[in-house]
Structures are given as structure tokens and as C-alpha cells.
Amino acid sequence: MPRSPGVELAPGVVHLTYETTIDGRRARRSSIWRKAADGSGWRMYYHQATPVPGA
């Protein structure tokens, strides 16, 4: 079963996890997004990238 990249932490707050490859370097990424109170959309509140060793 495919894993969902997002988890709702609270109404209007989601945690996303994903993996990227940029110039041959892999990283696992995690970010928390909050829905803006003014209705302008989603905004990133926190982000972290962790390199994948040996990749």
C-alpha cells in the first residue's frame, strides 16, 4: 500500500514527508504547513532536510 506523504496534525496544520534527489544527492524532507487565517492559502511554518548517507 502506498504511504501518504501527509498527516493532519490539527485543523489547518499538516505535516508532509518526502524524499528529493538534486544533483545526485538524496535527502529526506519534512515540513509543517499552516493554512493562513486570512484565506490566502497554505504557508510553510517549518522545514528540515536530512541527507541520505551513501546516496
Residue, then its C-alpha position, 0 to 999 in steps of 0.5 A: m500500500p502506498r504511504s501518504p506523504g501527509v498527516e493532519l496534525a490539527p485543523g489547518v496544520v499538516h505535516l508532509t514527508y518526502e524524499t528529493t534527489i538534486d544533483g545526485r544527492r538524496a535527502r529526506r524532507s519534512s515540513i509543517w504547513r499552516k493554512a493562513a487565517d486570512g484565506s490566502g492559502w497554505r504557508m510553510y511554518y517549518h522545514q528540515a532536510t536530512p541527507v541520505p548517507g551513501a546516496 
